[in-house]
Amino acid sequence: MRQKLPARYNAIAVPLLLSLMMTCIVSGIATVNSLGLAEGFFGNWMQAWLYSWLVAFPIMMFVLPVVRRIVAVFVEPPRF
């Protein structure tokens, strides 16, 4: 049986996965927009992805709790 990470890792796992996915998509779009699907596209995209992720992940760690607090002002908490 596969074990899950403890709940305390949620604060790192969410911004990690979110920043990986978002920077991949955004850097891919930006690379296609600037270079087109030219030779070397994939290498340029991966380089852009790495650089953007190295910036995005630490920022996400700082910004996500702030965003959650701001959203909590405008959105009702779930009722169980």
Wavefront OBJ file of the C-alpha trace (Angstrom):
o trace
v 0.000 0.000 0.000
v 1.220 3.467 -0.920
v 1.733 5.933 1.915
v 0.723 9.586 1.685
v 2.759 12.474 2.981
v 1.640 13.860 6.340
v -0.714 16.871 6.229
v 2.058 19.197 7.419
v 3.648 18.938 3.936
v 0.608 20.574 2.338
v 2.148 24.025 2.819
v 5.079 23.006 0.590
v 3.405 20.527 -1.788
v 0.682 22.907 -3.010
v 2.964 25.807 -4.022
v 5.542 23.352 -5.392
v 3.093 21.638 -7.745
v 1.225 24.834 -8.586
v 4.426 26.707 -9.473
v 5.739 23.772 -11.538
v 2.536 23.539 -13.575
v 1.970 27.258 -14.031
v 5.540 28.097 -14.992
v 5.574 25.197 -17.456
v 2.453 26.458 -19.203
v 3.353 30.150 -19.142
v 6.968 29.656 -20.231
v 5.797 27.345 -23.033
v 3.351 29.960 -24.299
v 5.943 32.733 -24.047
v 8.577 30.625 -25.837
v 6.209 29.732 -28.686
v 5.191 33.381 -28.943
v 8.768 34.630 -29.186
v 10.464 31.801 -31.168
v 7.670 29.842 -32.779
v 8.074 26.086 -33.087
v 11.610 26.520 -34.420
v 14.555 24.203 -34.036
v 15.750 24.186 -30.432
v 12.300 25.129 -29.143
v 12.201 22.405 -26.500
v 15.626 23.290 -25.050
v 14.760 26.981 -24.937
v 11.423 26.189 -23.302
v 13.033 24.007 -20.623
v 15.618 26.704 -19.871
v 12.891 29.348 -19.597
v 10.849 26.980 -17.419
v 13.747 26.372 -15.030
v 14.516 30.075 -14.644
v 10.884 31.020 -14.168
v 10.303 28.224 -11.651
v 13.379 29.226 -9.621
v 11.767 32.654 -9.210
v 8.129 31.528 -8.930
v 8.441 28.885 -6.208
v 9.974 31.094 -3.494
v 7.547 33.891 -4.384
v 4.631 31.442 -4.208
v 5.740 30.324 -0.728
v 5.496 33.934 0.432
v 2.432 35.068 -1.550
v 0.089 32.070 -1.167
v -0.660 32.618 2.556
v -1.327 36.301 1.850
v -3.687 35.411 -1.008
v -5.523 32.913 1.219
v -6.100 35.640 3.820
v -7.349 38.102 1.203
v -9.711 35.522 -0.294
v -11.024 34.660 3.175
v -12.225 38.257 3.499
v -14.479 37.849 0.435
v -15.427 34.161 0.434
v -17.489 32.290 2.993
v -15.721 29.297 4.546
v -17.096 25.871 3.565
v -19.823 24.442 5.773
v -19.580 20.756 6.578
l 1 2 3 4 5 6 7 8 9 10 11 12 13 14 15 16 17 18 19 20 21 22 23 24 25 26 27 28 29 30 31 32 33 34 35 36 37 38 39 40 41 42 43 44 45 46 47 48 49 50 51 52 53 54 55 56 57 58 59 60 61 62 63 64 65 66 67 68 69 70 71 72 73 74 75 76 77 78 79 80
